[in-house]
Amino acid sequence: MHTPDISIVVPLFNEEESLPELVDWIEKVCGEHGYVHEIIMIDDGSTDDSWKVITELSQQYSAVKGIKFQRNYGKSAALNEGFKAAAGNVIITMDADLQDSPDEIPELYRMITADGFDLVSGWKKVRYDNAITKNLPSKLYNAVNRSISGIKLHDMNCGLKSYRRNVVKSIEVYGEMHRFIPVLAKAAGFRKIGEKVVVHRPRKYGHSKFGWERFINGFLDLLSIQFVSRFGKKPMHFFGLWGVLMFLVGFIMTAWLVVERLMVGVNYGLTNKPPFYIALAAMIMGTQFFLAGFTAELISRSAADRNHYLIEAKLGLEK
């Protein structure tokens, strides 16, 4: 069996109406370009007939494979399982709601194989979402992302992306980290990250599964990624440094107050001075920071598996 040129990973939740049209379109594009391909559809605990539709499509098209979660875990979990199952040299992700166009596949593939990019992210320059509730918050959100991460992408959260195989095999997507896969890739050492303007199509079926909370959660997740990528393997370098500095500040202040007390005498009133309590608090907090770093070091050396999901069924993939 030949290694696929492309693995197309499609996470989905309650998208039964759009799936036949999406798969027909992907098959048409891949057939026209002669790609050996596979379509991995991850049903994230849908409550409609999405899995039934996927099963029927797998009987119609040999390229269609499926993973069904026993319950809803979220898009990051779906992508993580899809990445693990993908066998292609290039992996392309897209949403199942038909707002991502399969016609973008050839250029996304070419930018990886010919231009040498490790990752190419779509940029929905013209959007059909609500300008106030979606577009404006998204622009602000991406501006903050660019500032913090240093990755100059206009639309980091776009679901339409292409990856070199070793990128998706080198990163772990968990929680809500699917919004920051370029940041995870950069932290793993992949520096050639590009961008392509892609078509954003109006939603044809269903409704958006994401609300306002994704912007707040996304900002917190970005801070988490930045911290973990710098100090995840060496937490003592962060906590220990600040702990030692705070303890030293408190110790020096205490030493100075004691010297003054000895020079002035019993009328100095050491415990009546605010610097005494500031010094005491600094020493206590410094000790706590140091102990937190030590505890984090122990935890990081024996971290439990974060990506264990209950999978109810698989199609065309190893059980």
C-alpha positions as CSV (number, residue, x, y, z in Angstrom):
1,M,0.0,0.0,0.0
2,H,1.4,3.4,-1.0
3,T,1.9,6.2,1.5
4,P,-0.8,8.8,0.8
5,D,0.3,12.1,-0.7
6,I,-2.3,13.8,1.5
7,S,-4.2,13.0,4.7
8,I,-7.2,15.3,5.0
9,V,-8.3,15.5,8.7
10,V,-11.8,16.7,9.3
11,P,-13.0,17.2,12.9
12,L,-16.8,17.4,13.2
13,F,-19.7,17.7,15.6
14,N,-23.3,17.4,14.3
15,E,-22.6,18.0,10.7
16,E,-24.6,15.3,9.0
17,E,-26.0,17.6,6.3
18,S,-22.7,18.8,5.0
19,L,-20.6,15.7,5.0
20,P,-21.8,14.1,1.6
21,E,-21.2,17.3,-0.2
22,L,-17.8,17.9,1.5
23,V,-16.5,14.4,0.7
24,D,-17.8,14.6,-3.0
25,W,-15.9,17.9,-3.4
26,I,-12.7,16.6,-1.8
27,E,-12.8,13.5,-4.0
28,K,-13.3,15.6,-7.1
29,V,-10.3,17.9,-6.4
30,C,-8.0,15.0,-5.4
31,G,-9.1,13.0,-8.5
32,E,-8.4,15.9,-10.8
33,H,-4.9,16.2,-9.4
34,G,-4.1,12.5,-9.1
35,Y,-3.4,12.6,-5.4
36,V,-3.2,9.4,-3.4
37,H,-5.2,10.5,-0.4
38,E,-7.2,9.6,2.7
39,I,-10.0,11.5,4.4
40,I,-10.0,11.0,8.2
41,M,-13.3,12.2,9.7
42,I,-13.3,12.5,13.5
43,D,-16.9,12.5,15.0
44,D,-16.5,14.4,18.3
45,G,-19.5,12.7,20.0
46,S,-22.2,14.0,17.6
47,T,-25.8,13.5,18.7
48,D,-27.2,13.5,15.1
49,D,-26.6,10.9,12.3
50,S,-23.1,12.1,11.5
51,W,-21.5,8.7,12.2
52,K,-24.1,6.9,10.1
53,V,-23.3,9.3,7.2
54,I,-19.6,8.7,7.6
55,T,-20.1,4.9,7.6
56,E,-22.1,5.2,4.4
57,L,-19.5,7.4,2.8
58,S,-16.7,5.0,3.7
59,Q,-18.6,2.3,1.8
60,Q,-18.9,4.6,-1.2
61,Y,-15.3,6.0,-1.1
62,S,-12.3,3.8,0.0
63,A,-10.4,7.0,1.0
64,V,-12.9,7.8,3.8
65,K,-11.9,6.7,7.3
66,G,-13.5,7.5,10.6
67,I,-13.0,7.8,14.3
68,K,-16.0,8.2,16.6
69,F,-15.6,9.5,20.2
70,Q,-17.9,8.1,22.8
71,R,-18.6,11.7,24.0
72,N,-17.8,15.2,23.0
73,Y,-14.2,16.1,23.9
74,G,-13.6,19.2,21.7
75,K,-11.8,20.1,18.5
76,S,-8.3,19.8,20.0
77,A,-9.0,16.1,21.0
78,A,-10.4,15.4,17.5
79,L,-7.3,16.9,15.8
80,N,-4.9,15.1,18.1
81,E,-6.4,11.7,17.2
82,G,-6.6,12.6,13.5
83,F,-2.9,13.6,13.5
84,K,-2.0,10.3,15.2
85,A,-3.9,8.3,12.6
86,A,-2.7,10.3,9.5
87,A,-0.3,8.5,7.2
88,G,0.1,11.1,4.5
89,N,3.3,13.1,3.7
90,V,1.2,16.2,3.9
91,I,-1.7,16.7,6.4
92,I,-4.4,19.2,5.6
93,T,-7.1,20.1,8.1
94,M,-10.4,21.6,7.3
95,D,-13.8,22.2,9.1
96,A,-16.8,20.1,8.1
97,D,-19.3,22.9,7.7
98,L,-18.3,23.7,4.0
99,Q,-17.0,27.2,5.0
100,D,-13.5,25.9,4.0
101,S,-13.1,25.2,0.3
102,P,-11.5,21.9,-0.8
103,D,-10.4,23.9,-3.9
104,E,-7.6,25.2,-1.7
105,I,-6.0,21.8,-1.3
106,P,-3.7,21.8,-4.4
107,E,-2.0,25.1,-3.4
108,L,-1.7,24.2,0.3
109,Y,-0.1,20.9,-0.8
110,R,2.3,22.7,-3.2
111,M,3.4,25.2,-0.6
112,I,4.5,22.3,1.6
113,T,6.1,20.1,-1.0
114,A,7.5,22.7,-3.4
115,D,8.0,25.9,-1.3
116,G,9.4,24.0,1.7
117,F,7.0,25.3,4.4
118,D,6.6,23.3,7.5
119,L,3.1,24.7,8.1
120,V,0.8,26.9,6.1
121,S,-2.2,28.6,7.7
122,G,-5.2,29.9,5.9
123,W,-6.2,33.5,6.1
124,K,-9.9,34.2,5.6
125,K,-9.2,37.8,4.5
126,V,-12.9,38.3,3.4
127,R,-15.3,36.8,6.0
128,Y,-19.0,36.2,5.9
129,D,-19.4,36.3,9.7
130,N,-21.1,39.0,11.8
131,A,-18.8,42.1,11.8
132,I,-19.4,43.0,15.4
133,T,-19.7,39.6,17.2
134,K,-17.1,37.7,15.1
135,N,-14.9,39.7,12.8
136,L,-13.9,42.6,15.2
137,P,-13.1,40.3,18.2
138,S,-11.2,38.0,15.9
139,K,-9.0,40.8,14.6
140,L,-8.2,42.0,18.1
141,Y,-7.6,38.4,19.2
142,N,-5.2,37.7,16.4
143,A,-3.4,41.0,17.0
144,V,-2.7,40.0,20.6
145,N,-1.6,36.6,19.4
146,R,0.9,38.1,17.0
147,S,2.3,40.4,19.6
148,I,2.8,37.7,22.3
149,S,3.8,34.7,20.1
150,G,5.9,36.6,17.5
151,I,4.3,34.6,14.7
152,K,3.0,37.0,12.0
153,L,-0.2,35.3,11.0
154,H,-3.4,37.2,10.4
155,D,-5.8,34.3,11.3
156,M,-4.1,31.8,13.6
157,N,-7.4,30.1,14.4
158,C,-8.3,29.3,10.8
159,G,-9.2,25.6,10.5
160,L,-7.8,25.3,7.0
161,K,-4.1,24.5,7.4
162,S,-1.5,22.2,5.8
163,Y,1.4,20.6,7.6
164,R,4.5,18.6,6.8
165,R,4.1,15.1,8.3
166,N,6.8,15.4,10.9
167,V,5.1,18.6,12.3
168,V,1.9,16.9,13.4
169,K,3.8,13.9,14.7
170,S,6.0,16.2,16.9
171,I,3.3,18.2,18.6
172,E,0.5,17.4,21.2
173,V,-2.8,19.2,20.9
174,Y,-4.9,19.1,24.0
175,G,-7.4,21.3,25.9
176,E,-8.3,24.1,23.6
177,M,-4.8,24.4,22.0
178,H,-6.0,23.8,18.5
179,R,-6.2,27.6,18.2
180,F,-2.4,27.8,18.7
181,I,-1.0,25.0,16.6
182,P,1.5,27.4,14.9
183,V,2.7,28.4,18.3
184,L,3.1,24.7,19.3
185,A,4.9,24.0,16.0
186,K,7.3,27.0,16.6
187,A,8.0,25.8,20.1
188,A,8.8,22.3,18.7
189,G,11.5,23.9,16.4
190,F,9.6,24.3,13.1
191,R,10.3,27.9,11.9
192,K,9.1,28.0,8.3
193,I,5.5,29.0,8.9
194,G,3.6,30.5,6.0
195,E,0.2,31.9,5.2
196,K,-2.2,31.7,2.3
197,V,-5.3,33.8,1.6
198,V,-8.2,31.4,1.4
199,V,-11.9,31.7,0.5
200,H,-14.3,31.9,3.4
201,R,-17.7,30.6,2.2
202,P,-21.0,31.4,3.8
203,R,-22.3,28.7,6.2
204,K,-24.7,26.5,4.2
205,Y,-25.9,24.1,7.0
206,G,-26.3,24.3,10.8
207,H,-24.8,27.0,13.0
208,S,-21.6,27.9,14.7
209,K,-20.5,25.8,17.6
210,F,-18.3,28.5,19.2
211,G,-19.2,31.5,21.4
212,W,-17.7,34.6,22.9
213,E,-15.9,32.5,25.6
214,R,-13.4,31.2,23.1
215,F,-11.7,34.7,23.0
216,I,-11.1,34.7,26.8
217,N,-10.2,31.1,26.9
218,G,-8.0,31.5,23.9
219,F,-6.0,34.3,25.5
220,L,-5.4,32.3,28.6
221,D,-4.4,29.3,26.5
222,L,-1.9,31.4,24.6
223,L,-0.3,32.5,27.9
224,S,-0.2,28.9,29.0
225,I,1.5,27.8,25.8
226,Q,4.1,30.5,26.0
227,F,4.9,29.6,29.6
228,V,5.0,25.8,29.0
229,S,7.1,26.1,25.9
230,R,9.7,28.1,27.8
231,F,9.6,26.5,31.2
232,G,7.6,23.2,30.8
233,K,10.8,21.1,31.0
234,K,12.5,23.4,33.5
235,P,9.9,25.0,35.8
236,M,12.5,25.6,38.5
237,H,14.1,28.1,36.2
238,F,11.1,30.3,36.5
239,F,9.8,29.6,40.0
240,G,13.2,29.1,41.5
241,L,14.6,32.4,40.0
242,W,11.7,34.5,41.4
243,G,11.7,32.6,44.7
244,V,15.4,33.3,45.3
245,L,15.1,37.0,44.2
246,M,12.1,37.6,46.5
247,F,13.7,35.8,49.4
248,L,16.9,37.8,49.0
249,V,15.0,41.1,48.9
250,G,13.2,40.1,52.1
251,F,16.4,38.9,53.8
252,I,18.3,42.1,52.9
253,M,15.5,44.3,54.2
254,T,15.3,42.2,57.4
255,A,19.1,42.5,57.9
256,W,19.0,46.2,57.4
257,L,16.2,46.6,59.9
258,V,18.0,44.5,62.5
259,V,21.2,46.6,62.0
260,E,19.1,49.7,62.6
261,R,17.5,48.2,65.6
262,L,21.0,47.4,67.1
263,M,22.2,51.0,66.4
264,V,19.1,52.8,67.7
265,G,18.4,50.6,70.7
266,V,15.2,49.3,72.4
267,N,13.1,52.3,71.3
268,Y,13.5,51.5,67.6
269,G,10.0,49.8,67.4
270,L,11.0,47.1,64.8
271,T,7.6,45.4,64.6
272,N,5.8,48.8,64.2
273,K,7.5,49.5,60.9
274,P,5.8,48.6,57.5
275,P,9.1,47.4,56.0
276,F,9.3,44.7,58.6
277,Y,6.1,43.1,57.3
278,I,7.0,43.7,53.7
279,A,10.3,41.9,54.3
280,L,8.6,39.0,56.1
281,A,6.0,38.6,53.3
282,A,8.8,38.6,50.7
283,M,10.7,35.9,52.4
284,I,7.6,33.7,52.9
285,M,6.6,34.2,49.2
286,G,10.1,33.5,48.0
287,T,10.1,30.2,49.9
288,Q,6.7,29.3,48.5
289,F,7.9,30.1,44.9
290,F,11.0,27.9,45.4
291,L,8.9,25.0,46.7
292,A,6.4,25.4,43.9
293,G,9.3,25.1,41.4
294,F,10.6,22.1,43.2
295,T,7.2,20.4,43.1
296,A,6.7,21.3,39.4
297,E,10.0,19.7,38.6
298,L,8.8,16.5,40.3
299,I,5.5,16.6,38.4
300,S,7.1,17.3,35.0
301,R,9.2,14.2,35.4
302,S,6.2,11.9,35.9
303,A,3.3,13.6,34.0
304,A,0.3,11.5,33.3
305,D,-1.0,11.0,29.7
306,R,-3.2,14.1,28.9
307,N,-4.6,12.7,25.7
308,H,-6.6,9.6,26.5
309,Y,-10.0,9.5,24.9
310,L,-12.8,6.9,24.8
311,I,-13.2,5.9,21.2
312,E,-16.4,4.0,20.4
313,A,-15.6,3.0,16.8
314,K,-13.1,3.3,13.9
315,L,-13.5,2.9,10.2
316,G,-10.5,1.9,7.9
317,L,-8.0,2.4,10.7
318,E,-6.3,0.1,13.1
319,K,-8.5,-0.7,16.2
